[in-house]
Amino acid sequence: MTKAKLVKRKRKLRIEGIAALLFTISAFAFMGAKFGLHSYNIVLQKEAQQIKQQEQTLKEAVANLQNEVNTLQSRDRVLSMVEGEGISTNQNVVVVGEGE
């Protein structure tokens, strides 16, 4: 009885195998990029909403401050303060800053 020889063959790389491997890798990369960009888009949308809310809050604050400035520089208020100090007023009083 003779022993059977074990013959090892060298595996050859086939183009089909390489193509299948590259396709699988690219499919996983595509799916990862797709989900990653989608989640990043959601994060950017939330940040945009927060910035819009901050902008609206700041606009309201500016409007309130502008209203307060207009109230503080009104001619009637200035004249009442001057008369309260005992200083006489004439009709030639000009409030600076109303031309804006």
Backbone hydrogen bonds, N-H to C=O, Kabsch-Sander energy under -0.5 kcal/mol:
donor,donor_aa,acceptor,acceptor_aa,energy
7,V,5,K,-0.8
8,K,6,L,-0.6
9,R,7,V,-0.6
18,I,14,R,-1.8
19,A,15,I,-2.4
20,A,16,E,-2.4
21,L,17,G,-2.2
22,L,18,I,-2.6
23,F,19,A,-2.4
24,T,20,A,-2.3
25,I,21,L,-2.4
26,S,22,L,-2.5
27,A,23,F,-2.3
28,F,24,T,-2.2
29,A,25,I,-2.3
30,F,26,S,-2.5
31,M,27,A,-2.4
32,G,28,F,-2.4
33,A,29,A,-2.5
34,K,30,F,-2.7
35,F,31,M,-2.4
36,G,32,G,-2.4
37,L,33,A,-2.7
38,H,34,K,-1.9
39,S,35,F,-2.2
40,Y,36,G,-2.1
41,N,37,L,-2.2
42,I,38,H,-1.8
43,V,39,S,-2.0
44,L,40,Y,-2.3
45,Q,41,N,-2.1
46,K,42,I,-2.1
47,E,43,V,-2.2
48,A,44,L,-2.2
49,Q,45,Q,-2.1
50,Q,46,K,-2.2
51,I,47,E,-2.3
52,K,48,A,-2.2
53,Q,49,Q,-2.2
54,Q,50,Q,-2.4
55,E,51,I,-2.6
56,Q,52,K,-2.4
57,T,53,Q,-2.3
58,L,54,Q,-2.6
59,K,55,E,-2.5
60,E,56,Q,-2.2
61,A,57,T,-2.1
62,V,58,L,-2.5
63,A,59,K,-2.4
64,N,60,E,-2.4
65,L,61,A,-2.6
66,Q,62,V,-2.7
67,N,63,A,-2.2
68,E,64,N,-2.3
69,V,65,L,-2.6
70,N,66,Q,-2.4
71,T,67,N,-2.1
72,L,68,E,-2.7
73,Q,69,V,-2.0
74,S,71,T,-1.0
78,V,74,S,-2.1
79,L,75,R,-2.8
80,S,76,D,-2.3
81,M,77,R,-2.1
82,V,78,V,-2.2
83,E,79,L,-2.6
84,G,80,S,-1.7
85,E,81,M,-1.1
85,E,82,V,-0.5
86,G,83,E,-1.1
87,I,82,V,-1.9
93,V,90,N,-0.7
96,V,94,V,-0.6
98,E,95,V,-0.8
100,E,97,G,-0.7
